[in-house]
Amino acid sequence: MVETKDKDIICDNCGHGWNKKDSKKSDLYICHECGHDNEPPYDDDTLNESDDEQQVAGVLIKCLQTNRIFLLYRNESTPKWALMSGSMDEGEKPVDALIREIGEELQIDTSTIQFEYDRTEYIASKNRKFYYYRGFTMSEFKPTLDHENLNYGWFSKDKIPTPLYKGLNEKIARI
């Protein structure tokens, strides 16, 4: 990513430029022309805009019967395919947050999902601690989506849709 002195951002992929003030916070680094994610590396701590660390839990769910992975198409200004995730309430444990978020966003019975903790990632540029889990289910469920998601799908590893959230390819490869 290249930034000029007046804070314009130039897309690494197509060369299109835009000004930060013309973008929403959620899509600040998404190219308005080609959709490429120009977000700086996660270790760039110059973008911390809050003193409060955000706590997020996420789970990548795999069906053991079909060997396919569950992804959500998030309802954002620039939608992307993502794993199931959500912010944790104060004092909430990561698995409890996942169970609550799955109930709210997917309206399914979470007792069919086995949660396995994988690791905690700190994303300095977003001042976010992300508790990552792998989830396993015996059969593919059919959720009823809320307003936070536009679509969902079960995908084999060789047919993963795009665009994906940054870092999700690595998680998919490891499940």
LUMDREN-124709 format. One record per atom (N, C-alpha, C): residue in one letter; atom name; x, y, z. Coordinates in steps of 0.001 Angstrom, whole numbers. Example, Ala and Ser with C-alpha at 12.3 -4.5 7.8 and 13.67 -1.06 7.14 Angstrom:
# residues 2
- resn,name,xx,yy,zz
- a,N,13190,-5690,7800 .
- a,CA,12300,-4500,7800 .
- a,C,13200,-3300,7800 .
- s,N,12850,-2250,7080 .
- s,CA,13670,-1060,7140 .
- s,C,12900,30,7870 .
//
This chain:
# residues 175
- resn,name,xx,yy,zz
- m,N,841,-1174,0 .
- m,CA,0,0,0 .
- m,C,886,1237,0 .
- v,N,503,2216,-797 .
- v,CA,1240,3466,-882 .
- v,C,325,4578,-411 .
- e,N,777,5417,500 .
- e,CA,15,6570,939 .
- e,C,798,7821,601 .
- t,N,93,8837,69 .
- t,CA,743,10106,-215 .
- t,C,613,10993,1014 .
- k,N,1251,12160,1009 .
- k,CA,1233,13054,2165 .
- k,C,-170,13515,2517 .
- d,N,-1075,13580,1543 .
- d,CA,-2441,14027,1853 .
- d,C,-3360,12847,2188 .
- k,N,-2757,11701,2533 .
- k,CA,-3457,10509,3030 .
- k,C,-4259,9761,1971 .
- d,N,-4040,10002,707 .
- d,CA,-4680,9193,-322 .
- d,C,-4111,7782,-274 .
- i,N,-4932,6807,-604 .
- i,CA,-4516,5407,-634 .
- i,C,-4554,4949,-2082 .
- i,N,-3516,4257,-2503 .
- i,CA,-3424,3737,-3858 .
- i,C,-3523,2215,-3784 .
- c,N,-4425,1634,-4565 .
- c,CA,-4618,182,-4558 .
- c,C,-3379,-530,-5095 .
- d,N,-2924,-1543,-4334 .
- d,CA,-1783,-2352,-4765 .
- d,C,-2089,-3145,-6021 .
- n,N,-3377,-3432,-6246 .
- n,CA,-3787,-4311,-7339 .
- n,C,-4032,-3559,-8645 .
- c,N,-4849,-2479,-8596 .
- c,CA,-5243,-1819,-9848 .
- c,C,-4755,-381,-9986 .
- g,N,-4199,204,-8902 .
- g,CA,-3684,1556,-8970 .
- g,C,-4709,2642,-8695 .
- h,N,-5966,2261,-8477 .
- h,CA,-7006,3253,-8172 .
- h,C,-6680,3932,-6852 .
- g,N,-6934,5234,-6746 .
- g,CA,-6647,5971,-5523 .
- g,C,-7903,6566,-4903 .
- w,N,-7897,6742,-3587 .
- w,CA,-8999,7378,-2876 .
- w,C,-8486,7984,-1587 .
- n,N,-9284,8854,-1034 .
- n,CA,-8924,9546,187 .
- n,C,-9568,8856,1378 .
- k,N,-8847,8723,2473 .
- k,CA,-9364,8045,3665 .
- k,C,-10680,8655,4141 .
- k,N,-10801,9969,4061 .
- k,CA,-12009,10626,4580 .
- k,C,-13253,10269,3769 .
- d,N,-13083,9720,2581 .
- d,CA,-14214,9338,1732 .
- d,C,-14656,7900,1941 .
- s,N,-14032,7208,2874 .
- s,CA,-14347,5800,3131 .
- s,C,-14906,5630,4531 .
- k,N,-15743,4614,4681 .
- k,CA,-16213,4237,6011 .
- k,C,-15082,3493,6702 .
- k,N,-15086,3499,8039 .
- k,CA,-14034,2823,8801 .
- k,C,-13945,1346,8427 .
- s,N,-15107,706,8181 .
- s,CA,-15115,-732,7915 .
- s,C,-14522,-1096,6562 .
- d,N,-14509,-152,5610 .
- d,CA,-13955,-480,4295 .
- d,C,-12855,494,3875 .
- l,N,-12181,1059,4849 .
- l,CA,-11170,2089,4612 .
- l,C,-10141,1675,3573 .
- y,N,-9672,424,3635 .
- y,CA,-8602,-23,2760 .
- y,C,-9076,-915,1607 .
- i,N,-10372,-1022,1403 .
- i,CA,-10921,-1811,304 .
- i,C,-11012,-919,-934 .
- c,N,-10405,-1353,-2014 .
- c,CA,-10422,-574,-3249 .
- c,C,-11846,-423,-3764 .
- h,N,-12226,781,-4101 .
- h,CA,-13564,1072,-4588 .
- h,C,-13780,603,-6020 .
- e,N,-12703,285,-6704 .
- e,CA,-12801,-169,-8091 .
- e,C,-12761,-1701,-8218 .
- c,N,-11734,-2329,-7642 .
- c,CA,-11558,-3772,-7864 .
- c,C,-11859,-4628,-6632 .
- g,N,-12079,-4001,-5458 .
- g,CA,-12410,-4752,-4250 .
- g,C,-11216,-5339,-3515 .
- h,N,-10002,-5048,-3978 .
- h,CA,-8790,-5587,-3343 .
- h,C,-8630,-5022,-1934 .
- d,N,-8199,-5855,-987 .
- d,CA,-7967,-5450,387 .
- d,C,-6545,-4921,510 .
- n,N,-6406,-3621,738 .
- n,CA,-5107,-2962,851 .
- n,C,-4736,-2670,2298 .
- e,N,-5334,-3412,3228 .
- e,CA,-5073,-3177,4647 .
- e,C,-3599,-3397,4950 .
- p,N,-3020,-2506,5769 .
- p,CA,-1609,-2697,6148 .
- p,C,-1447,-3989,6934 .
- p,N,-221,-4478,7050 .
- p,CA,22,-5704,7828 .
- p,C,-502,-5555,9250 .
- y,N,-902,-6685,9833 .
- y,CA,-1469,-6685,11172 .
- y,C,-528,-6130,12224 .
- d,N,771,-6173,11998 .
- d,CA,1698,-5708,13016 .
- d,C,1928,-4198,12960 .
- d,N,1186,-3489,12125 .
- d,CA,1286,-2039,12038 .
- d,C,392,-1432,13115 .
- d,N,991,-1013,14235 .
- d,CA,179,-523,15342 .
- d,C,-125,959,15242 .
- t,N,117,1577,14104 .
- t,CA,-177,2988,13961 .
- t,C,-1659,3255,13757 .
- l,N,-2474,2211,13540 .
- l,CA,-3886,2426,13268 .
- l,C,-4779,2254,14490 .
- n,N,-4219,2033,15667 .
- n,CA,-5039,1884,16862 .
- n,C,-5802,3180,17101 .
- e,N,-7121,3087,17077 .
- e,CA,-7946,4273,17237 .
- e,C,-8676,4282,18567 .
- s,N,-8509,3252,19375 .
- s,CA,-9198,3147,20645 .
- s,C,-8254,2591,21693 .
- d,N,-8425,3072,22912 .
- d,CA,-7632,2525,24007 .
- d,C,-8193,1193,24476 .
- d,N,-9461,917,24173 .
- d,CA,-10109,-315,24603 .
- d,C,-9823,-1435,23618 .
- e,N,-9279,-2525,24136 .
- e,CA,-9027,-3687,23294 .
- e,C,-10340,-4409,23033 .
- q,N,-10624,-4672,21767 .
- q,CA,-11828,-5409,21410 .
- q,C,-11540,-6901,21514 .
- q,N,-12454,-7637,22134 .
- q,CA,-12323,-9084,22276 .
- q,C,-13332,-9736,21330 .
- v,N,-12833,-10604,20455 .
- v,CA,-13673,-11259,19454 .
- v,C,-13401,-12755,19482 .
- a,N,-14455,-13541,19303 .
- a,CA,-14307,-14993,19181 .
- a,C,-14808,-15401,17804 .
- g,N,-14119,-16355,17203 .
- g,CA,-14522,-16832,15888 .
- g,C,-14312,-18323,15766 .
- v,N,-15122,-18950,14906 .
- v,CA,-15019,-20395,14699 .
- v,C,-15172,-20701,13214 .
- l,N,-14293,-21526,12707 .
- l,CA,-14404,-22059,11356 .
- l,C,-14993,-23455,11511 .
- i,N,-16163,-23686,10925 .
- i,CA,-16902,-24932,11133 .
- i,C,-16741,-25847,9927 .
- k,N,-16424,-27110,10216 .
- k,CA,-16252,-28130,9176 .
- k,C,-17234,-29269,9427 .
- c,N,-17893,-29718,8373 .
- c,CA,-18770,-30879,8459 .
- c,C,-17912,-32127,8226 .
- l,N,-17903,-33020,9202 .
- l,CA,-17079,-34222,9092 .
- l,C,-17623,-35211,8063 .
- q,N,-18922,-35182,7831 .
- q,CA,-19548,-36110,6879 .
- q,C,-19234,-35736,5424 .
- t,N,-19254,-34434,5116 .
- t,CA,-19046,-33981,3736 .
- t,C,-17660,-33393,3496 .
- n,N,-16921,-33105,4591 .
- n,CA,-15605,-32487,4509 .
- n,C,-15664,-31065,3947 .
- r,N,-16826,-30417,4104 .
- r,CA,-16979,-29049,3596 .
- r,C,-16974,-28057,4757 .
- i,N,-16661,-26804,4441 .
- i,CA,-16481,-25739,5415 .
- i,C,-17618,-24732,5284 .
- f,N,-18112,-24289,6440 .
- f,CA,-19198,-23318,6511 .
- f,C,-18630,-21903,6513 .
- l,N,-19111,-21065,5582 .
- l,CA,-18704,-19664,5517 .
- l,C,-19940,-18776,5423 .
- l,N,-19792,-17560,5929 .
- l,CA,-20850,-16554,5878 .
- l,C,-20417,-15411,4970 .
- y,N,-21377,-14860,4230 .
- y,CA,-21128,-13678,3413 .
- y,C,-21649,-12494,4213 .
- r,N,-20724,-11742,4814 .
- r,CA,-21064,-10700,5771 .
- r,C,-21723,-9498,5106 .
- n,N,-22721,-8935,5784 .
- n,CA,-23461,-7778,5303 .
- n,C,-22723,-6511,5723 .
- e,N,-21793,-6081,4900 .
- e,CA,-20996,-4891,5157 .
- e,C,-20957,-4053,3892 .
- s,N,-20390,-2863,3984 .
- s,CA,-20331,-2013,2794 .
- s,C,-19557,-2688,1670 .
- t,N,-18568,-3496,2014 .
- t,CA,-17859,-4324,1041 .
- t,C,-17929,-5757,1565 .
- p,N,-18978,-6504,1177 .
- p,CA,-19163,-7866,1718 .
- p,C,-17997,-8788,1378 .
- k,N,-17691,-9666,2335 .
- k,CA,-16653,-10680,2160 .
- k,C,-17130,-11963,2816 .
- w,N,-16583,-13085,2371 .
- w,CA,-16834,-14379,3001 .
- w,C,-15989,-14461,4260 .
- a,N,-16588,-14996,5315 .
- a,CA,-15930,-15005,6618 .
- a,C,-16316,-16241,7407 .
- l,N,-15540,-16500,8461 .
- l,CA,-15945,-17507,9427 .
- l,C,-16957,-16870,10376 .
- m,N,-17623,-17668,11168 .
- m,CA,-18577,-17179,12146 .
- m,C,-17803,-16495,13265 .
- s,N,-18132,-15245,13571 .
- s,CA,-17426,-14528,14629 .
- s,C,-18305,-13434,15197 .
- g,N,-17888,-12958,16359 .
- g,CA,-18608,-11857,16971 .
- g,C,-17886,-11335,18192 .
- s,N,-18246,-10134,18580 .
- s,CA,-17650,-9498,19747 .
- s,C,-18108,-10182,21029 .
- m,N,-17182,-10224,21963 .
- m,CA,-17479,-10813,23266 .
- m,C,-17999,-9724,24195 .
- d,N,-19013,-10059,24991 .
- d,CA,-19491,-9154,26023 .
- d,C,-18491,-9152,27173 .
- e,N,-18482,-8088,27956 .
- e,CA,-17554,-7991,29075 .
- e,C,-17731,-9176,30027 .
- g,N,-16623,-9854,30328 .
- g,CA,-16636,-10992,31234 .
- g,C,-17067,-12302,30594 .
- e,N,-17414,-12279,29323 .
- e,CA,-17891,-13478,28626 .
- e,C,-16710,-14330,28172 .
- k,N,-16835,-15633,28284 .
- k,CA,-15813,-16553,27791 .
- k,C,-15983,-16713,26284 .
- p,N,-14879,-16980,25553 .
- p,CA,-14966,-17092,24093 .
- p,C,-16002,-18105,23600 .
- v,N,-16040,-19299,24165 .
- v,CA,-17010,-20310,23693 .
- v,C,-18433,-19847,23964 .
- d,N,-18650,-19197,25105 .
- d,CA,-19984,-18679,25414 .
- d,C,-20391,-17596,24405 .
- a,N,-19431,-16773,24014 .
- a,CA,-19716,-15749,23001 .
- a,C,-20072,-16395,21668 .
- l,N,-19350,-17454,21292 .
- l,CA,-19650,-18152,20035 .
- l,C,-21048,-18767,20066 .
- i,N,-21392,-19407,21162 .
- i,CA,-22722,-20013,21294 .
- i,C,-23807,-18940,21180 .
- r,N,-23601,-17798,21863 .
- r,CA,-24568,-16695,21792 .
- r,C,-24664,-16133,20374 .
- e,N,-23513,-15853,19766 .
- e,CA,-23500,-15264,18421 .
- e,C,-24108,-16211,17380 .
- i,N,-23809,-17493,17473 .
- i,CA,-24386,-18466,16534 .
- i,C,-25894,-18508,16692 .
- g,N,-26360,-18472,17938 .
- g,CA,-27799,-18446,18177 .
- g,C,-28456,-17207,17591 .
- e,N,-27811,-16048,17764 .
- e,CA,-28362,-14787,17267 .
- e,C,-28321,-14704,15739 .
- e,N,-27171,-15043,15156 .
- e,CA,-26978,-14828,13722 .
- e,C,-27443,-15979,12847 .
- l,N,-27399,-17202,13360 .
- l,CA,-27718,-18374,12532 .
- l,C,-28987,-19100,12977 .
- q,N,-29387,-18881,14221 .
- q,CA,-30583,-19514,14783 .
- q,C,-30555,-21041,14625 .
- i,N,-29446,-21642,15056 .
- i,CA,-29328,-23106,15028 .
- i,C,-28993,-23616,16423 .
- d,N,-29131,-24898,16620 .
- d,CA,-28791,-25563,17870 .
- d,C,-27282,-25800,17887 .
- t,N,-26580,-25124,18781 .
- t,CA,-25118,-25221,18820 .
- t,C,-24626,-26520,19458 .
- s,N,-25521,-27317,20021 .
- s,CA,-25074,-28575,20639 .
- s,C,-24564,-29564,19592 .
- t,N,-24827,-29311,18314 .
- t,CA,-24345,-30184,17240 .
- t,C,-22915,-29845,16813 .
- i,N,-22346,-28785,17406 .
- i,CA,-20998,-28339,17042 .
- i,C,-20033,-28629,18187 .
- q,N,-18918,-29280,17869 .
- q,CA,-17846,-29507,18842 .
- q,C,-16809,-28400,18637 .
- f,N,-16570,-27598,19668 .
- f,CA,-15630,-26487,19599 .
- f,C,-14259,-26924,20115 .
- e,N,-13213,-26622,19332 .
- e,CA,-11834,-26898,19748 .
- e,C,-11032,-25607,19653 .
- y,N,-10492,-25176,20787 .
- y,CA,-9658,-23974,20802 .
- y,C,-8423,-24211,19944 .
- d,N,-8079,-23216,19125 .
- d,CA,-6887,-23309,18288 .
- d,C,-5810,-22352,18779 .
- r,N,-6128,-21065,18834 .
- r,CA,-5127,-20089,19267 .
- r,C,-5765,-18713,19442 .
- t,N,-5004,-17824,20058 .
- t,CA,-5414,-16429,20209 .
- t,C,-4481,-15578,19365 .
- e,N,-5065,-14707,18567 .
- e,CA,-4288,-13811,17721 .
- e,C,-4523,-12383,18200 .
- y,N,-3475,-11581,18195 .
- y,CA,-3630,-10161,18503 .
- y,C,-3414,-9384,17216 .
- i,N,-4393,-8593,16851 .
- i,CA,-4326,-7786,15630 .
- i,C,-4126,-6339,16073 .
- a,N,-2879,-5919,16098 .
- a,CA,-2529,-4607,16647 .
- a,C,-3179,-3465,15877 .
- s,N,-3264,-3586,14560 .
- s,CA,-3812,-2494,13762 .
- s,C,-5280,-2237,14068 .
- k,N,-5946,-3218,14654 .
- k,CA,-7360,-3056,15011 .
- k,C,-7559,-3090,16526 .
- n,N,-6476,-3175,17278 .
- n,CA,-6535,-3279,18731 .
- n,C,-7529,-4362,19132 .
- r,N,-7346,-5552,18553 .
- r,CA,-8303,-6645,18703 .
- r,C,-7601,-7938,19113 .
- k,N,-8161,-8600,20109 .
- k,CA,-7734,-9942,20491 .
- k,C,-8774,-10899,19929 .
- f,N,-8316,-11841,19102 .
- f,CA,-9213,-12755,18388 .
- f,C,-8967,-14180,18873 .
- y,N,-9982,-14756,19517 .
- y,CA,-9910,-16137,20002 .
- y,C,-10444,-17037,18893 .
- y,N,-9557,-17824,18298 .
- y,CA,-9921,-18643,17141 .
- y,C,-10160,-20088,17559 .
- y,N,-11303,-20608,17119 .
- y,CA,-11698,-21993,17376 .
- y,C,-11956,-22702,16050 .
- r,N,-11801,-24005,16099 .
- r,CA,-12249,-24861,15007 .
- r,C,-13507,-25560,15505 .
- g,N,-14495,-25671,14641 .
- g,CA,-15737,-26328,15013 .
- g,C,-15996,-27509,14094 .
- f,N,-16549,-28565,14655 .
- f,CA,-16826,-29763,13868 .
- f,C,-18266,-30204,14111 .
- t,N,-18942,-30552,13034 .
- t,CA,-20306,-31041,13101 .
- t,C,-20424,-32264,12201 .
- m,N,-21357,-33137,12523 .
- m,CA,-21523,-34358,11722 .
- m,C,-22341,-34117,10455 .
- s,N,-23219,-33118,10449 .
- s,CA,-24033,-32856,9262 .
- s,C,-24115,-31356,9004 .
- e,N,-24340,-31009,7758 .
- e,CA,-24449,-29606,7366 .
- e,C,-25792,-29050,7823 .
- f,N,-25755,-28016,8624 .
- f,CA,-26977,-27370,9089 .
- f,C,-27410,-26293,8095 .
- k,N,-28669,-25903,8182 .
- k,CA,-29226,-24844,7335 .
- k,C,-29689,-23713,8244 .
- p,N,-28887,-22658,8341 .
- p,CA,-29227,-21572,9264 .
- p,C,-30327,-20657,8729 .
- t,N,-30927,-19916,9630 .
- t,CA,-31801,-18795,9298 .
- t,C,-30982,-17551,9625 .
- l,N,-30560,-16830,8609 .
- l,CA,-29636,-15711,8787 .
- l,C,-30338,-14458,9300 .
- d,N,-29618,-13707,10126 .
- d,CA,-30111,-12407,10561 .
- d,C,-29564,-11333,9615 .
- h,N,-29739,-10068,9991 .
- h,CA,-29339,-8937,9144 .
- h,C,-27827,-8790,8981 .
- e,N,-27023,-9470,9805 .
- e,CA,-25569,-9316,9726 .
- e,C,-24942,-10118,8592 .
- n,N,-25709,-11007,7983 .
- n,CA,-25177,-11870,6934 .
- n,C,-26110,-11879,5725 .
- l,N,-25513,-11855,4545 .
- l,CA,-26280,-11857,3307 .
- l,C,-26518,-13259,2769 .
- n,N,-25588,-14169,3049 .
- n,CA,-25668,-15509,2493 .
- n,C,-24748,-16431,3295 .
- y,N,-24849,-17709,3021 .
- y,CA,-23971,-18690,3638 .
- y,C,-23728,-19800,2626 .
- g,N,-22770,-20632,2920 .
- g,CA,-22525,-21781,2062 .
- g,C,-21621,-22782,2729 .
- w,N,-21713,-24014,2251 .
- w,CA,-20798,-25099,2635 .
- w,C,-19903,-25337,1429 .
- f,N,-18589,-25232,1620 .
- f,CA,-17661,-25259,494 .
- f,C,-16541,-26280,721 .
- s,N,-16181,-26983,-348 .
- s,CA,-14998,-27835,-283 .
- s,C,-13775,-26923,-379 .
- k,N,-12647,-27390,118 .
- k,CA,-11445,-26552,152 .
- k,C,-10983,-26115,-1235 .
- d,N,-11316,-26884,-2250 .
- d,CA,-10901,-26510,-3609 .
- d,C,-11915,-25601,-4307 .
- k,N,-12997,-25235,-3627 .
- k,CA,-14012,-24355,-4231 .
- k,C,-14417,-23242,-3269 .
- i,N,-13438,-22656,-2597 .
- i,CA,-13686,-21573,-1641 .
- i,C,-14000,-20290,-2419 .
- p,N,-15072,-19587,-2033 .
- p,CA,-15451,-18361,-2746 .
- p,C,-14529,-17191,-2390 .
- t,N,-14630,-16130,-3146 .
- t,CA,-13904,-14890,-2878 .
- t,C,-14889,-13739,-2996 .
- p,N,-14568,-12600,-2407 .
- p,CA,-13391,-12295,-1601 .
- p,C,-13539,-12844,-181 .
- l,N,-12394,-13181,414 .
- l,CA,-12332,-13688,1786 .
- l,C,-11734,-12630,2704 .
- y,N,-12083,-12697,3979 .
- y,CA,-11410,-11874,4975 .
- y,C,-9938,-12238,5010 .
- k,N,-9119,-11241,5269 .
- k,CA,-7669,-11413,5330 .
- k,C,-7313,-12476,6366 .
- g,N,-6459,-13420,5997 .
- g,CA,-6006,-14460,6904 .
- g,C,-6875,-15701,6936 .
- l,N,-8040,-15670,6280 .
- l,CA,-8946,-16817,6346 .
- l,C,-8434,-18004,5528 .
- n,N,-7742,-17758,4440 .
- n,CA,-7181,-18863,3643 .
- n,C,-6288,-19771,4476 .
- e,N,-5464,-19160,5334 .
- e,CA,-4553,-19928,6192 .
- e,C,-5342,-20796,7170 .
- k,N,-6413,-20269,7724 .
- k,CA,-7236,-21030,8660 .
- k,C,-7939,-22196,7943 .
- i,N,-8421,-21942,6746 .
- i,CA,-9081,-22991,5956 .
- i,C,-8095,-24113,5649 .
- a,N,-6876,-23767,5307 .
- a,CA,-5865,-24781,4983 .
- a,C,-5554,-25679,6175 .
- r,N,-5692,-25139,7405 .
- r,CA,-5316,-25884,8601 .
- r,C,-6433,-26714,9210 .
- i,N,-7673,-26554,8743 .
- i,CA,-8767,-27304,9382 .
- i,C,-8969,-28652,8713 .
//
